């Protein structure tokens, strides 16, 4: 069965305030194995440059809502971390 109106992913304009000139981008994915399930927002770039993963309202330059995984090194305040995790 084919679903003509089904979206599996999308990128859409996302208005952040009442000002129509302040527009960002919302990235949508299809996290379900069910063909008729709706897509859901996975990431957003706001009009002010803030990027959010798992949140529709990132309050900082980079905001993550949920858990994460880093396999090797993480540098906080440095460009090239010298220590592995």
C-alpha positions as CSV (number, residue, x, y, z in Angstrom):
1,X,0.0,0.0,0.0
2,X,1.3,3.4,-0.9
3,X,0.6,6.6,1.0
4,X,0.7,9.6,-1.3
5,X,0.5,12.2,1.4
6,X,2.9,10.5,3.8
7,X,6.1,12.5,4.7
8,X,9.1,10.6,5.9
9,X,11.2,13.8,6.6
10,X,10.9,17.5,6.2
11,X,12.5,20.9,6.7
12,X,10.1,23.8,7.4
13,X,10.3,27.4,8.3
14,X,9.8,28.0,12.0
15,X,8.6,31.4,13.2
16,X,10.2,32.1,16.6
17,X,8.3,35.3,17.6
18,X,5.4,37.4,16.5
19,X,7.8,39.2,14.1
20,X,7.5,37.5,10.7
21,X,11.0,38.4,9.8
22,X,12.5,36.2,12.6
23,X,12.3,32.8,11.0
24,X,14.4,29.7,11.7
25,X,14.3,26.1,10.4
26,X,12.7,23.0,11.9
27,X,13.9,19.5,10.9
28,X,11.4,16.7,11.1
29,X,12.0,12.9,10.9
30,X,9.7,9.9,10.9
31,X,10.7,7.9,14.1
32,X,8.0,5.3,13.8
33,X,7.9,2.0,11.8
34,X,4.2,2.7,11.2
35,X,3.5,4.3,7.8
36,X,0.6,6.4,9.0
37,X,2.4,7.9,12.0
38,X,3.1,11.6,12.0
39,X,6.6,13.0,11.6
40,X,8.0,14.8,14.6
41,X,10.4,17.7,15.1
42,X,14.0,16.4,15.8
43,X,16.1,19.6,15.5
44,X,15.6,23.3,15.3
45,X,17.8,26.3,14.2
46,X,16.2,29.4,15.6
47,X,16.3,32.9,14.0
48,X,18.9,33.9,16.5
49,X,21.3,31.1,15.6
50,X,20.5,28.9,18.6
51,X,20.4,25.1,17.7
52,X,18.3,22.6,19.6
53,X,18.2,18.9,19.4
54,X,15.2,17.3,21.0
55,X,13.8,20.8,21.9
56,X,11.8,23.3,20.1
57,X,13.1,26.2,22.1
58,X,16.9,26.1,22.5
59,X,17.9,28.7,25.1
60,X,21.6,28.6,24.4
61,X,23.8,28.5,21.2
62,X,23.6,24.6,21.4
63,X,20.9,22.9,23.5
64,X,20.3,19.2,23.8
65,X,17.3,17.7,25.5
66,X,17.9,14.1,26.3
67,X,20.9,11.9,26.7
68,X,23.9,11.8,24.4
69,X,26.9,9.5,23.5
70,X,30.5,10.6,22.9
71,X,32.8,7.8,21.8
72,X,36.2,9.4,22.1
73,X,36.9,12.9,23.4
74,X,35.0,16.0,24.5
75,X,36.6,19.4,24.6
76,X,35.0,22.1,26.7
77,X,36.7,25.4,26.0
78,X,39.3,23.8,23.8
79,X,39.3,23.1,20.0
80,X,41.3,19.8,20.2
81,X,40.8,17.8,23.3
82,X,43.9,15.8,24.3
83,X,42.3,13.3,26.7
84,X,40.0,10.5,25.7
85,X,37.0,9.9,27.8
